[in-house]
Amino acid sequence: MRPKNQNRRIALIFFYGTLLVLGLVLIMTALNRNLQFYYHPSEVLAAGFKPESQKYKIGGTVVPGSLETLEDLTIQFSIVDFVEEGMSFQNNASEIIVSYKGVLPDLFAENEITIVTGMMTQTNLFLADEVLAKHDENYKPVELK
């Protein structure tokens, strides 16, 4: 027969082990729910997302000259797969037109990277609920620019 202290010690180890596993499961569930992936415009067009079927994110470069403001403060612009400096935007088959009603972020600009959240409404028209602007991680004071 086991001593009383040994039974208590085994019960405590089992209790704390269960708490640890439960805590890890809760943390992993929260992290999984908060991870946000985005698709490239070419992936969206290739996959053929059905209009208004689901909400997802698209990340790409804003095409220069595509930004226009329509009546009732609706803003439209086109995005394509990420384009590096010096590359051409011409003849890009992965262009998606984004329609957004609201105020754009301060860092939003043409020829810059953006991530939009929303859903497809037509073959290449994306209705955005949220527009995020990506900025360069290197800080440069105004005097040096």
C-alpha positions as CSV (number, residue, x, y, z in Angstrom):
1,M,0.0,0.0,0.0
2,R,1.2,3.5,-0.9
3,P,1.8,6.1,1.7
4,K,-0.6,9.0,1.9
5,N,1.9,11.6,0.7
6,Q,2.7,9.6,-2.5
7,N,-1.0,9.5,-3.5
8,R,-1.3,13.2,-2.9
9,R,1.8,13.9,-5.0
10,I,0.5,11.7,-7.9
11,A,-2.8,13.5,-7.8
12,L,-1.1,17.0,-7.8
13,I,1.1,16.0,-10.8
14,F,-1.9,14.7,-12.7
15,F,-3.9,17.9,-11.8
16,Y,-1.1,20.3,-12.9
17,G,-0.3,18.2,-16.0
18,T,-4.0,18.5,-17.0
19,L,-4.0,22.3,-16.4
20,L,-0.8,22.6,-18.5
21,V,-2.3,20.6,-21.4
22,L,-5.6,22.6,-21.2
23,G,-3.7,25.9,-21.2
24,L,-1.6,24.9,-24.2
25,V,-4.8,23.8,-26.1
26,L,-6.4,27.2,-25.4
27,I,-3.3,29.1,-26.5
28,M,-3.0,27.2,-29.7
29,T,-6.7,27.7,-30.5
30,A,-6.4,31.4,-29.9
31,L,-3.3,31.7,-32.0
32,N,-4.9,29.7,-34.8
33,R,-8.0,31.9,-34.8
34,N,-5.9,35.1,-34.9
35,L,-3.5,34.1,-37.7
36,Q,-4.5,36.0,-40.8
37,F,-3.2,34.8,-44.2
38,Y,-3.8,36.5,-47.4
39,Y,-3.9,35.5,-51.1
40,H,-2.2,37.0,-54.1
41,P,-4.4,38.3,-56.9
42,S,-3.2,35.6,-59.3
43,E,-4.1,32.9,-56.7
44,V,-7.6,34.3,-56.3
45,L,-8.3,34.4,-60.0
46,A,-6.8,31.0,-60.6
47,A,-8.8,29.4,-57.7
48,G,-12.0,31.0,-59.0
49,F,-13.4,32.2,-55.7
50,K,-17.2,32.3,-56.1
51,P,-18.7,35.8,-55.7
52,E,-19.8,36.6,-52.2
53,S,-19.0,33.1,-51.0
54,Q,-16.5,33.9,-48.3
55,K,-14.5,36.7,-46.7
56,Y,-10.7,36.6,-47.2
57,K,-7.7,38.8,-47.6
58,I,-5.8,39.8,-50.8
59,G,-2.3,41.3,-50.7
60,G,-0.7,43.0,-53.7
61,T,0.7,46.2,-55.1
62,V,-1.5,49.1,-56.0
63,V,-1.3,49.8,-59.8
64,P,-0.2,53.4,-60.5
65,G,-2.9,55.6,-62.0
66,S,-5.7,53.2,-61.0
67,L,-6.8,55.2,-57.9
68,E,-10.1,57.0,-58.4
69,T,-12.8,58.4,-56.2
70,L,-16.4,57.8,-57.2
71,E,-19.5,59.5,-55.9
72,D,-20.6,58.7,-52.4
73,L,-16.9,58.4,-51.2
74,T,-16.4,55.0,-52.9
75,I,-12.8,54.5,-53.8
76,Q,-11.6,52.1,-56.6
77,F,-8.1,51.0,-57.3
78,S,-6.5,48.0,-58.9
79,I,-4.0,45.6,-57.3
80,V,-1.7,43.0,-58.8
81,D,0.8,40.5,-57.5
82,F,3.7,42.1,-55.7
83,V,5.8,44.2,-58.2
84,E,9.4,45.0,-57.4
85,E,10.9,48.3,-58.3
86,G,11.7,48.7,-61.9
87,M,9.2,46.0,-63.1
88,S,6.4,46.9,-65.4
89,F,2.7,46.8,-64.5
90,Q,1.7,46.4,-68.2
91,N,-0.1,43.2,-69.4
92,N,-0.7,41.9,-65.9
93,A,-3.4,39.2,-66.1
94,S,-3.8,39.0,-62.3
95,E,-5.3,42.5,-61.9
96,I,-8.2,42.8,-59.5
97,I,-10.3,46.0,-59.1
98,V,-10.9,46.8,-55.4
99,S,-13.9,48.9,-54.4
100,Y,-13.8,50.4,-50.9
101,K,-16.2,52.9,-49.2
102,G,-14.4,54.8,-46.4
103,V,-11.2,56.6,-45.6
104,L,-7.9,55.1,-46.8
105,P,-5.0,54.8,-44.3
106,D,-2.4,57.6,-44.4
107,L,0.3,55.3,-45.7
108,F,-1.8,54.1,-48.6
109,A,-0.3,55.1,-52.0
110,E,0.0,53.9,-55.6
111,N,2.8,51.6,-56.3
112,E,2.8,50.5,-52.7
113,I,1.8,47.2,-51.0
114,T,-1.7,46.9,-49.6
115,I,-3.8,44.2,-48.0
116,V,-7.6,44.3,-48.4
117,T,-10.2,42.3,-46.6
118,G,-13.6,41.5,-48.1
119,M,-15.2,39.3,-50.8
120,M,-15.4,39.0,-54.5
121,T,-18.6,40.4,-56.1
122,Q,-17.8,39.7,-59.7
123,T,-15.0,37.9,-61.6
124,N,-12.3,40.5,-60.9
125,L,-14.2,43.0,-58.6
126,F,-13.4,42.8,-54.9
127,L,-15.6,44.6,-52.4
128,A,-13.3,45.6,-49.5
129,D,-14.4,46.1,-45.9
130,E,-10.9,47.0,-44.7
131,V,-7.8,48.4,-46.4
132,L,-4.4,48.1,-44.7
133,A,-1.2,49.8,-46.0
134,K,2.2,48.2,-45.6
135,H,5.1,50.5,-44.9
136,D,8.8,50.2,-45.1
137,E,10.3,48.9,-41.8
138,N,13.3,51.2,-42.2
139,Y,12.8,54.6,-40.5
140,K,14.3,57.6,-42.3
141,P,14.1,61.0,-40.8
142,V,12.5,63.7,-43.0
143,E,15.9,65.5,-43.3
144,L,17.5,62.4,-45.0
145,K,14.8,61.8,-47.5
